[in-house]
Amino acid sequence: EVQLQASGGGLVQPGGSLSLSCAASGYSLDEYAIGWFRQAPGKGREGVLCISSTDGIQSYTDSVKGRFTISSDNAKNTVYLQLNSLKPEDSAIYYCAADSQPCWGSSWYDVINFKRYFAMDYWGKGTQVTVSS
């Protein structure tokens, strides 16, 4: 059974940092692209960053450029999202997702632009990030 487990969220002050993890089981990271999304209260799910062993990294929003980075450890079957210089507007539930299509594929496009969340092969349960003083 394929599972994604997101962790690492918490409460942090503005300007602080967090490191989120998405641990995958039941398949190899080589088989899927893994992406991070976030959802603030009352808003749709926003694409953040995606990584694929075959196609590299794809960014879906300018709001995190220079502050968030995505990386993977294939030996641990885990994808990381490093959040630096956090702002209150970064507060959201952060989800990881996996799909057999590359980060620029139609599945990701459908989720980001049309909120067709079922387009992803797998979703993990979210982890809450709260940025507040």
N, C-alpha and C positions, 0 to 999 in steps of 0.2 A: 504494500500500500504506500502510495506517495504521500508524504506529509511535509509541510513547511512550518517551522516554529520560529516566530519572531520574538525577540527579547531585547532588553537593554534600555527600554524607555524609562522615564522618570520625570521628576521636577527639577528644573535647573533655572538659574538666574539668567537674565539677558546677558549675552556675551559669553556664556558658558558653552560647554561641549558635552556631547553624548556619543556613544558608539553603539549602534544597533547591530544585531546579528540576525541572520536568517539561516537556520540550520535545516538542511534538506535531508530527507531519508526516503529510501525506496527507489532512488534513481541517482544517476551521476550528474554533476553540474555540466559535464560535457554534452549532455543530451538536451539541455534546456537553457534558454535565456532566463535570467532572474532579474526582476525589477522591483523597485520600491515605489509605492504610492502613499499618499497621505490624504486624510479626510478630516477637515475641520467641521465643527458642529454646524449643521444647516447647509453644508456645501457638498458638492459631488467629490468623487475621488480624483485627486490630481496626480498625474504622473510626475515622478521626481527623477530617478536615474535607473538605468538598466545596464546589465553587463552580460556578455556572452563570450564564451571561450573562442568562438570562431569569428565574431564580428566586433569585439571590443566593447566600448562604452557609448551609450546614447543618453543624452540629457534631454529632458522633456520640459524643463522650465528654467527660465533665466533667473528666477528669484533666488536660486541656491548656488549660482555660479560663484566659484571662488570660496565657497563656505562648506559645501557638502562634497564628499568623495565616496565613490563606491569601489569595492575591491572584493576579491574572492580568494578563498583558500581551498583548492580542489581536494587536497589531502583530507581536509576536515569537512568537505562538502558544505561549506558555509560561505555566505555572502555577507559582507559588512557594509554598513552605511555610517560614515563618520560625519557627525554634525558639529560644525564649529561656528563660532560667532553667532550663536542662536539669538533669534528675535522673537518677541511675543507672537508675531504672525506665523511662526513656524509651529505653533502649538496645534497638534492634531493627533489622530490615531494613525500610526504608520503601519502599512501592510506590505508584505512581500508577496510576490506572485511569480509563477513560473509558466513558461509556454515554450512549445517546441519551435515556434517561429522566432527568427532573430528579432532583436530589439526594434528594428525599423519595420517589422512585419505588420500585416493587417490586423492581427489580434490586438496588438498594442495600440494601434491607431484607433480601432473600434472602442477600446476601453477609454482612451484619453479623450477622444473627440465626441463619442456618442454614448458614453457611460454604459456600454454593453459589457458589464462585468463578467457575464457568462462566457465571453470570448476567451478568457484566460483558461489554460488547462487546470491550474491549481492556484488557490489562494491560501495564505496562512492567516491565522488569527492575528489581529493587530496588537501593537504595543503603544501605549499612550505616552506622548511627549508633551510636557507642559512647560512653557517658558514664562516665568513670572518672577517678579521681585517681591 
